[in-house]
Amino acid sequence: MPMTRSRCGRAWLGALGALLLLVCSTPALAKKRGEDRFLSGIRQLSFEGRRSGEAYFSPDGGKLAFMSEREPGNPFFQVYVLDMGSGDVARVSPGQGKATCPYFQAGTGLLELASTHLDPGAEARAADEYRRRQEGAPRRGAWDYDPAYDIFLFTPEGEVVRRLTDTPGYDAEGAFSPDGSKIVFCSLRDAYPLEGLTPAEREIHEKQPEYFGEIYLMDADGSNQRRLTHWPGYDGGPFFTPDGERIVWRHFSEDGLLADIYTMRLDGTDIRRLTDFASMSWAPFFHPSGDYAIFTSNKLGFDNFELFLVDAAGARDPVQVTFTDGFDGLAAFSPDGRSLVWTSNQTDSGMSQLFLGTWDHQGALEALAASPLRAGGVKRPGPAAPAPSSPVAGLAPAIREADLRQSVAYLADDASGGRLTGTDGILRAGQYIAAAFQQAGLSPAPGLDGYFQPFSFIAGVRQAPANNALQVLDAGAAAGAGEASLARGVDFAPLTFSGNGVAEEEIVFAGYGLVEPSEGGYNSYQGLDVTGKIVLSLRDIPEEVSPERRQELALYAGDRYKAKLAADRGAAGFLLAIGPSSANAGELIRFRESDRTSAIPIPAASVTAAAADGLLTPSGKTLAALQAGLDGGVMDPHAEAPRGSRVRLEVSLERIPGTCRNVLGYLPPSPGVEEIVLVGGHYDHIGTGEGLGSLARAGEEGAIHNGADDNASGTSVVLELAAALGEQARREPDRPRRGLLFAAWSGEELGLVGSSRFTEEPPVPLASIVAYFNFDMVGRLRDNRLIVKAVGSSPAWRGLLERRNVPAGFNLSLLDDPYLPTDLTSLYTSGVPGLDFFTDLHDDYNRPTDDPDTLNYDGMVRVARLGESLVRDALDPSLAMEYVRVQQTSAPSSGMGRRVYTGMVPDFGGGGDVDGMLVSDVRAGGPAEKAGVRGGDIVVEFAGKTIGSLQDYSDALRGAKIGEAVPIVVIRQGERITLNITPEARQQ
């Protein structure tokens, strides 16, 4: 064998070492044709010296660093650099002792390598090696894990720049990160001093010193050295993955007889096993695309080592690359991925030399895609639980259930932590998506450096320790406040959506601060000039209006919406009070640090009813009297409002910044075509649900919400369409077509943040995007019912859906409204018509139970195939995609509805064919339980309104008054039962 060191494998023991030496000294056997599957133009690259091997390209591909035994007077390997243009070779290592493991640093041209040239016994060791060879004495192996090895930084001319390690016990096998900032290496330092080992460990070390090899990471200057692996058995041969985010290496079993390939994060976590060959699999090296790694294995015979490929997910059976008996291994790709250099003993002498060939990347991708899924899936080593595959999808061009299952399993695995925007879990998911886009043949979107479009967002908010104050400037006038300065957290509290700043002005009372957009509608600001003033408003809506009127006004009663109305009308500040007649009467509005709402341009705060009375003292009015007048219709909503005290409101909030990224993949249009079709869905979810609408039940609080349906299902369909349509574009290069842009959005759960960022800074002109297809929650097809929304956004949709659904066979439910709580709204409001595909809510929605095993994968296949046919239609440049402006009927704010609580848990699946709203459960001690409602009841009437669906119930709930009993009719086991329920105020 050419060299058996830790990057390559392990030091072979006894008879194994003798066998491998025999392999290295016998003539090359007849070649089995098969290398031409991925390699062409194969040629021997090195000829000089006893043997050569293990070469790595410089970052520009112009040089090759390698090891060779060719130095007169030295039997050991030294490191050389070959100029690929001129053929000149220069030694880099000092020439004495041993040298190994060269690797170039990006941006500097320097090399790191391991050397024993400082070992005082180097000359004696060389003499001993010559004696062994003369006597024909067998040796344990070609690599002896010399404890004098340390890692150095060299110039290509052979000058030492810096010594990077100075620890007894073999430091070698180093490799730079892609950006040149870090070095990963192997060390046996933990076995030293040997006197510290137990007798059993000393025995192991004498026979198998590499057993103590572990992976370490350090900065490029040698600082910050830390251990990453902690396994019994040899860990070595590490490299970085092309994106620099993971490390690939091989781990040997404790007895040293088996090895497999693994990857891990840079902190040693998230270990993933790529091979399970029941053989010696080692020397992994990734293709620069990140799609797969090449490695060496004796899977086909104990003394026959061949090269194999494994997809970066480790999800499929490895594919054989070389077919020549003997040794082929230690392969490395050129930076452009077009060449492969490796070590082989298919030479006249039978000793190893370097070989070079042209690499077929596309052929490799196709072979891996066609390879069977690995039996047993991808597993963590040892006793750890099963792990998902690493970030490359390996999706076939055809839409397949197996691919959908694979993608959902990865995205909705616990390791993704619920894919909350800005967390490590969603970055992990984004890497998988980007790898899938790359494998599908998609390019980065124009103007982007890679597949990611980064954006910033608000990850939370907190109050600055100072500079949050509310002071009455006409002191003494605010008798109810007691003092000129009000107490933060007692009398007032900033609102989480407040802008930072100071407002010093007179208070103007603006009633409920409501404005209906329709002509003649409720308008608290009619005839009222609040320019430069601080507006004081009541929360919610008038208490004595009819249920029908409550439903209408509640659409515009959100806290932030009211504050924004005041700011839009020139107010300098905003104060909000809960009136004595409202739910949570007189209390402060709770400040939630988890709130991610964007800021309005003026300072805003909540005040207690008592504090509000004090602020209104100059007017001679009380909040109770003012609210009673508004509620009873005595006071016109736009009557001249009373003036209050002059105050100073200062708010200083720290918005915790977060960053995340959309993932975009692009297929440009045909020459002469400029239009583009966009296909997407959001890949984020709600983490553990805190502050993001979790519907976790008792005992589920704080658990990971995996979001298999919401929206790993839609993301997986998008990936399938990318693979299928990317393949179609390659098959039909001459067919005129519009361009394709695929998008996986983040930040949807925070308020369409990622898709909004896309429309603000699009990588392609928005005017060129003629259609958008959105897939959000498509994994729970039931009763063959598929909901397609936003059909009213273009006259083209109904005809296309009718035509393509004939073979698809869905029971379609078509909705015209394009104003939806999903990413389609961002595109539609920017002038892009679209369709949204949805299989409806269900009982696991926004709960930790939304897991991969709950999905209908056959239904997802059908949805994806319908989507594929529609997108293919839209790609036709002759198809007109006219945009239609639809009148918005949905609310700008949910307002009151969120604060009315009944304690009923709806069956979000819709209850099948149930005409009404099926109650899945009732909360203990809630209004529903008190009223006698039970799980399994079907609500058919609420407060006199007919309930035929969950939406009907939501609408009726907005019209309910907190604390006022209303009739509710339920169907229970076929019997119609009338009960009375008293809605309560939801806790703030």
N, C-alpha and C positions, 0 to 999 in steps of 0.2 A: 504494500500500500504506500502511496507517495508520501504521506505525512499524516500521522494520527495524533493531532494535538487537540486542545480543548475546543477551538472554534470548529474543528472538523468532526470531532467525535470524542472518543476517550482513548487512553493509552491501553492498548490491547494486552491481555495477560497470556502468559505461557504459550500454549499451542496455538491460540488465536494469532498471537504476534508472529509466530513462525509461519502460519498459513499465509498471512498477509505479506510477509517478506517474500514468500514463494511467488505470490501473485506479481510482486514488483519485479521479479527477476526472471520470469518466463516470457517467451515471445507472445505478442498479442494474438489472440485467437481470431478465427474468421469472424468477420463482422456480420451481424444479422441486420439486414437492411430494415430501416425503420426510423433512423435519425432524420430522414428527409421530411418527416411529418411536420416538424417545427423548425428544422435547421437546414440551411443551404450554404453552399460555399465553405464547407468545413475544411480547415487547414491547420496543420501544426504550426504553432507560433514560436515556441522556444526550442532550441536544440543544444545549446551550450551547457556544459557542466554535467555532473552525475545525474541530477534530477532537478526539476523546477515545478512550481505549482502555487496554487492559491493566489490569484491576482484580482486586483480591484482597480476600477477606472478612476481617474481624476474627475471632479465635477464637470469639467468641460469636455470630457471624453478624449482628450488629446494625449494623455499619459496613462500608463499602466504600472502600478506598484505590485511587485511579486517577490516571491521567495525562491532562492536557488542555492544549490550546493555547487559553487563554481570558483570559490576563492582559494588560491594556492595556499597550502599550509593550514587550512581550516576545513574540517570535515562537516561543519554544521551549516545550517541555513543562514544566509545573509539576505538583506532586503535591497532590491534594485528597482530602478524606474526605467521603463521602456518608453521612448518617444514614439507614438503611433504614426507620426508623420515621417520622421527621418530613419527610424529603426535604431537610433542610438540608445545604448544602455549605460546607465551610471549607477554605481553602488551608493546607497544612502547610509546604511548602517556602518559602524566603525570598522568592521572587518575582523575583529577578534570576538571571541565568545560566540553566543548564539543570538539570532535576531528573528523576529516573527511578527505577524499580524499588522502589516502596514495598512494605513487608511488615510486618505486625503481629507484635509479640512477645507470646507467651502470658504471661498473668499480670500484665502491667504496663500494657497499653494503648498502649505506646510503639510507634513505627514506625522501622524503618531505611529509609533511602533514599540514593541517590547524588545529589550536587549539585556544581555548579561555581560556586556563589555567591561563593566566595573567590577566584576567578580575576580578577586585575586587568584582564584584557582582555575581561571578560564583556560590557560595554556595546558595545565595538567589534564583537564577534562578532554581537550582536543587530542592530546597524546594518547590518552586511554581509549578514545574512540578509534583512532587509527590502529591501535593494538588489537582491539576487538575484531576489527574488519580483517586484519591479517590472519588472525587465528580462526576466523569464521565463528567466533563465539556468538551464540544467540543473545539477543537482548530482549528485554521485556516488551518494548515497543519503540516506535520511531519518535515518540515524544515522552520526555521524562519529567515534565512539570518542575523544571529547575527553580528552586526557591530564590535564586538570584535574579530572576526576571523582574524588571521594572519597566514602566511605560515612560517614554521620552517623546518630546516634540522635536522634529528634525526639519531642516530645510532640504529641498531636493538635492542640494549640493553636498549634503552630508554633515552639516554643522548642527550641533546640539543647541536648540533654543531654550529648552527648559526640561528639567526632570519633573515628571508629573506624579509619580508614586515612589515611595521610599519605605516599603513595608516588607518584611521577610515573608516569604511564602507564595511566590509566583503571582505576579500581576501581569496579565497579558490579554490577548484576544480583544483588543479595543476597537471601537468604531465610533466615528463622529456622528452626531445628529445632522440632519440635512442642513440646518442653518449654521452648523459649526460651533454651537455654543456649549455642547455637552459631549461627554464620552461615556459610553457604556463598555464595561469590561468584565472579565472573570478574575477572581482572586481566590487563592487558597489560604489567605492570611489568617483565617479563623482557626486553622490547625496549628498555628505557631504562637508561642514556642512549643515545640513538641513535648517538652517536659510537662506541659499542662494537660496533655491528653490522658485519658484513662488507659489502663492496659489494653482493653478491648479496642479503643480507638487507635492506639499505637499499632496494634496488629493490622487494623484496616489500612492505616497510612502506609505501612511497609509494603503491603501488597497492592494497594489501590489508592494512591494519594489524591487522585482527582475526585474521589468521593466527597472531599471537603470543598470542592469548587462551588462558588456562589456568584451570582450576578451583582455587580456594583455599578453605581452611576456617580459621575463627578462632573464638575464644571470644566470647561476646556482648559483652564489654567491649573487644574489639579486640585482645586478647592472643593469643599462641600461633598466629600466622598461619603456615600451611604449605601448600605446593603439593601437589595431588593428581594432576594429569594431566601427561603429558609427551609429547604427540603433536604431530607437525606438522599444522597445520590448526587451525581455530578451535574451541575448547571453551567453551561458554557456556550461559546459561539454566538454571542448576542450581536444583533444589529438593530437599528431603528427602522420602523416602517417608513415609507416615503413621505407621509404627512408629518412625521416626527412626533406623533402622539402616542405611539406604542413601541414596545420592544419585542422582537421575535428572537427566540433562542431554542436550544434543545435541552431536554432533561433526561438523564439516564436513571434507570431503576437502581435500587440500592446494590444489587449484585452486578451491575454494570453490563448486563446482557441485552437490555432493551432500551430504546430511546425514542422519543417522539418530539414533535414540534409544538411549541406553545407561543402565545403572545400575552402581554400584560401592559398595563398602563405604566407611566414613568414613575409612579410611586409604589409599584409592585402589586397593585390591586387588580381586580377584574381579570384573573388568569383564565385564558381560553385555550383549549386543546385543539390543534388543527389536524393531527394525524393519529391514527390508531392502527398501526401496521403490524404489530406484534413482531417487530424486527428492529434493527438499528437504523433509525431515521434521524439525520442530523444535517449540519451545514445549511441552514435555511437562508435564503436571500430573496427579498421581494423584488418583483418587477416594478419599475418606477411608476407605473399606473396605480399600484396598490391593489390590483385585482387578484393577484396570486403570488405565491412564493415558489421558488425552485429549491429542491433539497436532494440529499443523497440517501439512498437506502439499499440494504441488502435483502430486501423483501423477496427477491427471486432466487436467492442462493446465498449461502453463508459467505462465500468468497467472491461473490459477484455483486459489485456496487454499481447501481444505475441512478440516473437523474430522474426525478419525478416532479410534477407540478401539483400543488394543492391550492384550491381557491381560498381566499383570505377568510372566508367564513368557516372553513373546515367542514363544510356541509356535504361535500360530495367526495366520492372515491377519487384518490389521486390518479393522475394520468402519467403514463410512462413517456420519457423523453428520449433516452438513449437505449440502445439495444446491442451493445458490444460486450462480450464476456470479459471479465476483468474488473478494472476500476475506472469509473467515470464519476466525478464528484467535484465538490468545492466550486460551484458555479457562481458567476456574478454577471449581472446585466450592465450594459453601457447606460449612461444617463439618459439617452434618448430611447432606450428600450429596444433598439434594433439589432444589437449584437449580444452574443453570449460568449464569455470566456470561461473555460473550465479546465480541470486537471484530469488527464487520462494516461493510462499506460498502454494505449494502443499505438506503441512506438516500436521501431525495429529492435531496440535494446530491451524492451519490456519495462523500462523505467519511466516514471511519470514525467510529463512535460505539459506545457500549456497548449490548449487548442482554442480556436476561434471560429465562430460561425455566425451567419446572419439569422436573426430570430424572427419568426412569424407570430406576432402578437395576436392578430385577429384569429389565426388558426388555433392558438392556445385558448382564447376565450370560447370559441365554438366547441372545442373538445371538452373543456370543463363544463360548459352548459349542458352538454349531452351526457356527461358522466352521471351514473346513478347516485342518488342521495346515499350518504354513508349510513350503514346500518347502525341503529342505536343513537343516531344524532350526534351532536357535539356535546361533550361532557367535560366538566372540570376534573382535574386530576385528583387522585386520592379519594377521600370520603366526602368531598364537597358535593353540593347539590348540582344538578345539571345546569349548564350555562348556555345562553344563546350564542349564536355564531358571531364572529367578529364582523366589522363593518364593510362587508361586500355582499351584495344580495345574491349574485349568481342566478339571476332570473332568466328563464327561457323566453324566447320571442313569442311563443304561443301563450295565451291566457290560460293559466292552469291553477287548479285548486292548491296544489303543492306549493307553488310560489306564494300564493296569498297566505297560506298557513305559515310559511317561513317568515314572511315580512311581518305579519301580525305578531307572531311569537317573539320576534326580536324587539319590535317597537313597544309592545305591551308587557315586556318582561319586567320583573321587579327591579332588575339592574338599571332600568331607565327611570325609576323613582317617580313615575307618574308624569314625566315629561313636562314639568313646570317650566315655563319660559324663563330662560336665564340660568338654569341649573346644569350640572354636569350631565344629568340624565338626558336632557334634550340635545345637548351637544353630541352625545353618543348616538342618539337617534338620527341627528343630522348627518353624521359621518356615514351611516348606513345608506341614507337616501342619496347622498352625493356619490357614493361608490356605485349605487345602482344606476344613477343617471350616466355616469361615466361608462359603465359597462354596456349600457344601452346605446352607446355611440353618440350621446348628446355632448355638446360643447358647453363651456361656461357662457352665460348670457353676455351680450356685447358690453364691453366696458368694465366687466367684473374680473377681479383677479381670482379665478377659481369659481366654484359652484355656489359660493355663499354670498348673500347680500346682507351685511350686518346692519343692525339698527339698535338704537337705544330706547329705553322705556323706563317707566317708574316702577321700581321693585317694591317700594314701600314708602312710608312717610313717618317722620318723627318731629316732635316739637323741639326747637332749639331751647337750651336751658334758660336763656334770657330772651328779651325782646318779644315776648308775647304778653301784651297788656291791653287792658281796657280801662281808661280813666275818664272820669267826668270832669270836664274843664270848668263848667260853671258850678263850682263846688258849693254844696249846700242845697242845690236845687234837687238833687237826686236823693231824697230822703229815704226812699226804699232801699237804696244801696248801702246806706249807713256810712260809707266812706267815699272819698273821691276816687280811689282806686279799687276796682273790683278784683276779686280773687280768682285766679286761673284754676280751673278744675272744680270750682265751687259755684261761682256766679257766671262765669263764661268759659268757653273752650273754643279754640280754633276749629274750624271745619276742615276736614282733610283735603278738600279741593280748593282751599283758600290760596290766593296769590300772596306773595310776600310783599310787605310794604306798610306804609303808615297813612292813615286817613284822619284828618282833624276837621270835623265839620259837625253841623247840626244834624240831628236825627229826623228823618221823615218816615212816618208810618205809612206803609203801602198795603195794608190789609193782608190778604192771602198771597199777594204777589203773583197772581195767576193771569195768564194771557192765553186766550184761545185764538188760534190763527184765523178762524173764520170771521167774516164780516159780521159785526153786531154781537160777537161772542163776548164772554166774560173777559174784562180787561181792567185789572187793578191800576193800570197806569194811565188810563184815559184822562186827559186834562191835568195830569200830575207831572210836574217838572222835578226830577230828582238829580239834575246835573250837579255834580260836585258834592252831593249830599251823601249821608250814610243811611241806607234804607233799612228799616226794621220791618220784618214780615212775619206772618204766622205760618207755621208749618201746615201741610196737608190742604184740605179743602173745607168749605163751609159745612158745618155739621148737620144742618136741618134740611138740606136739599133732598129731593127724591132719589131713590136708588138709580133711576135712569140718568139723572143729572150727575150723580156721583160717578157713574161709569164714564161719562164724558169728561168731567173735570179732572178725574184722577189721572188721565193721560198726560196732563201737563203739570203735575203736582210734585215732581221730583225736586229734591233739595238743590242739587247743582243746577238744574234747569232754571229754577227761580233765581238763584244767585246770578246766573249768566244773563237772564233777562234784565236784572238791575244794572249789571255792568254794561250791557249793550245800550242802555238808556243814559249812560254817563254818570252813574253813581260812583262815588269814591270808595265806598265800603258797603258791607252787607252784614246785617245781623238777623238771625232766625230764632224764633221763640216758639215753643210748643204751648198753645193756649190752654187755659184752665178747663175747657170743654173737650179737648182732644185726647187721644190715646197718649199714655205716658205724660199726663198733664204736668206742665210746669218744669219738666226735667231738662237737663242738658242733653244734647245729642252726643252720643258716645264717640270719642276719638279713636279710630281703629288704625293702628300702625300698619296693618296689612293692606290698607286701602291703596289701590294703584291708580286712582282716578287722576286725570290730568288737572292742572291748576287753571282757575279762571284768572283774569288780569287784576282783580282787586282783592284786598284783604276781606276775609269773611269769618264770622264766628257765630257760635250758638250762645244764647243767653237764657237763663232761667226766667220763668214768668215773674218771679219776685224782682229780679234785676231789671226786667223790661218795664215793670211798673215804675221803678225808680227813674229810669231813663225817660219815661213819659210824664214825669211830674210837672214840668212847665206847661203841659197842655191841659192839665187838670183831668186827664183821662186815665183809666186803668185798662190793662190788657183784657180783663174779663168783660168790661163794658163794651169795649171795641169789638171783641169777638162775638158777644151776644148780638150786637147790632148787625154785624155782617151775617151771622148764622140765621137770624130771624128775618132777614130781608129789610130791616128798618134802615140800615145804612147801605147806600148804593156802593157797589164795589169800586167805583171810580170817583167817589165823593172827595171833596177837598180833605186831605188827610191831616191829622194833627201833627204839630212839630214837637220834638222833644229836646232833650239836653244837647249841648255841644260836647262832643266826646273826642277822645283820641284813641283810635283803634290801631294797634300794631300787631302784625302777625309775622312770625319768622318760622317757617317750616323747612326742614331738611328733607328733600326728596331723594331717597336712596336710589342711585342710578343702577340700572341693569343693562346688559347688552345681550342680544341674541341674534339670530340670523334666519332669514329665509333661505331655502335651498332651491336653486334655479338651474334648469338644464335646457339647452336650446338646439333646435334643428333649423337652420336658416331656410328661407323660402327659395323656390326655384329662381333662376336668373330672370330678371324682369318683373318679378312679383315682390311686392313690398308688404303685403298684409300678413298678419300673424294670428293664430288661434292659440288661446291660453287654456291650459288644463291644470287644475290644482285642487288642493284641499289642505286643511291645517293639520299639522302633526304634533302640536302641543296639547297638553291636557292640564289638569289642575293639581298635580302633585299629590299631597295628602289632603287637599281640599280646603285648607284653612282660608277663610275669607273669599272663597271662589265658588260659592254655591253648592258645596257638598251636600248630598242628600243621604249621607251615611246614617245608618240606624244605630241604635244602642249597641255598644260593643264593637262598632266598626270605626269609631272616631280615631283619627290620626293614622289610619292605615293607608297604604299606597293605593291610589286610584289609578289603575293601569290603563283605563281608557281604550279597551280593545275596539269597541264600536266607535267611541268618540275620542280620537278619530284615526286610530290605527287602521280601521277598515277602509276609510276613504283614501288615506295615504297609500295603502297597499294597492288599491285599485289604480291610483295614479302611477305607481311604479310599474304595474303590469301594462298600462297603456303606453308608458314610455318605452318599455322593451318591445312591445308589439308594433307600435307605430314607427319606432326607430328602425326596426328590421324592415318594415314595409318601405321606408324611404330609401334604404340601401338596395332593396330589390328592384325598385322602380325609379332609378335616378333621372329618367327622362320625362317622367310624368309631371306636368305643371302642378304645383301645389303651393298653398300658403305655408308660411313658416309655422313652427310649433314651439311653444314655450311651456315647459312644465314647471310648476311651482308647488313647493311644500311650505306652507305659511306657518310661522310661529306667532305667538301673541294673540291668537284668535280669542282665547278664553279671557284675555285681559281687555278685550274691546277692539278686536280687528286691528291690532297694532301693526303686525307685519305686513298685511295686505295694504293697509293705509300707507305705510312707508313706501311700498312698491309704487303706489299711484302718485306719491309725491316726488319720488326720484326713480322713475321707470328706466330700466336699462334699454328699452326700446320705446319709440314714441307711442304714447297711449292711443293716439289717433290711428296707429297701424293695427291695433288689436281689434279684430272684428267680432270676436265671440269668446266667451269664457264658460268653461264647464267646471262646476264645483261639485266635489264629492265629499259630503259631510254626514257621517253616520249611515253607512249603507250595509251594515253587517247583520241586520236583524230582520230580513225579509220574512214576513208572515202573511199567510193567506194570499200569497202572490201579489200583494199590494205594494206598488212602488209609487212614492210621492215625487212629483217633479214640480219644482217651484220656479217662479219668475218667468213663466211661459209668456206673460204679457210684455216682456221686454223686447220682443221682436216678432213680426208677423211670420217669420220663417219657421218658428218652432213647432207650431201645431201640425203643420203638414209633415215635417221631418219625423216628429214623434209618431204620428199615425203610420207612416210608411215603415219605419224601422221597428216599431213594436209588433208588426204583424208576425215576423218570425220570432221575435223575442218573447211574445206572449204574456206580458205583464198585465195585471189589472191596474191600469194607470189612474192616478189621481192628479189632475193637472190644476195648479194654482197660479194665477196671474201675478200676484204680489211679488215684486223683486226686493222689497225692503225687509231684509231678513237678518236675524242675529247670527250671520255667518259671513264669510269673506266675500261672497258674491256681491254684497251691498257695497263694499269698497270699490269694486270694479264698475258696478251698475251706475252708481252716483258719479262716476268719472266718465260716463258716456259709453260703456261697453255692455251690449246685451249679453245675457247669459242664461244658463240653466243650472239649477241646484237639485241634486239627486239625494233622496232621503228615504230611509225605511222606517221612520217614525220612532218616537220615544218608547221606553220600556222600563221595567221595574229596576233594572240595574243602572239606569242613567245616573251619572255623577255619583256613583257608589263604588266602593272597592271591589264589588262583585262583577264589574264590567271586565271580564277576563276572556282570554282567547278561546277557551272551550265553550263559550256561550254563543259563538257566532254561527251563522248559517253560511258556510263557505260556498256551497252550491249556488245559493242566491247571489253571493258576491261575484262569482264567475259570470252569472247571467247579467248582472248590472254592468260589469266591466265590458262584456261583449256588446251590450246595447250602447254603452258609452263609446266604444271603439267605432261602431258603425256611424254614430252621429258625428263624432270628430272627423272621421274620414269624409263625410259629406261636407262638413264645414271647411275642410282643407281645399275644396274645389274653388278656384278663384272666380268661377262664373256664378257661384251661388251668392245672391244678394243677402246681406245680413243687416237689415235696416234696424236702427235703434228707435225704440218708442219710449217716450216719457210717460210713466205711469203715475197717477196721483197717489201720494202717500196717504195711507189710512191708518198705519200703525203709529204707536205713541213715540214721542221723542224721549219719554221717561216713563218708567213703570209706576212711579209715584206711589199712591196709596196701596196698590195691590200687594206690594211686598210687605206691608206692615199689618195686614189683616190676617189673623191666624185662626184656623179652624182645627188643626191637629189631624186632618185627613191626609193620608199618603195615597195619592192616586196611583193606579196601575198605569204606568207610562207607556205600556205596550198597547194601550187602547182597549184592552179587554176583548180582542177579537171582533166578533160581530155584535158586541153589546151596544145597544142604543142608550147611551147615557155615559156616566163616568164611573168606572169600576174602582172601588176603594180597595187598595191592597192591604192597608193597615191603618190603625189609628194610634196617635201618640198617647201614651199614658198620662192621664190627668188633663188632657186637652179638651177643648169644647166639644169635639165630636164624641169622645168617649163619654163625657158627661151627658150628652144628648141621647146616647144609646146607639150611635152609629157603630157598625162592626166591620171588620175586614171581610170582604166578599160582597158587601152591599153595593148596589148600583144606584148612584144618585141620578134621578131623573128630573127633579125640580129643586131649585134653591132660591129662596126669597121671591117666590112667584115666577121665576124664570125657568123655562124649559131647558133642561140640560141634555144635550145629545152628544157632547164630546168634552174633552179636557179643556178645549178653548172656550166653550160655552161656560164652563165652570169658572175659568179664570176671569172672563168678562163679568160674570155675575158677582164674583168676589170683590171686584173693584167698587161695586155699588153697595156693598154691605157696610153698615155702620158698626164700629167697634162698641161693644157693650149693649147692643140692641138685638133682642131675639128675633130670629126669622124662621119661617117654616122650611123644612127640608123634607123631600119625599124620596124614599129609597125603595128599591125592589130587593126583597130578601127571600130567596127560595120561591120565587114566583109571586110572593105576596107584596102588595103595595102598602108601605108603612109611612105615616106622616109623623115627623118629630119636630122639635123646636131646638135650634142651635143658637148660641150666643157667641158671635165671633169675639175674640180677644185681640189685644195688641201684641204683636210679635215683639220679643225682647229686642232692644236696640243693639 
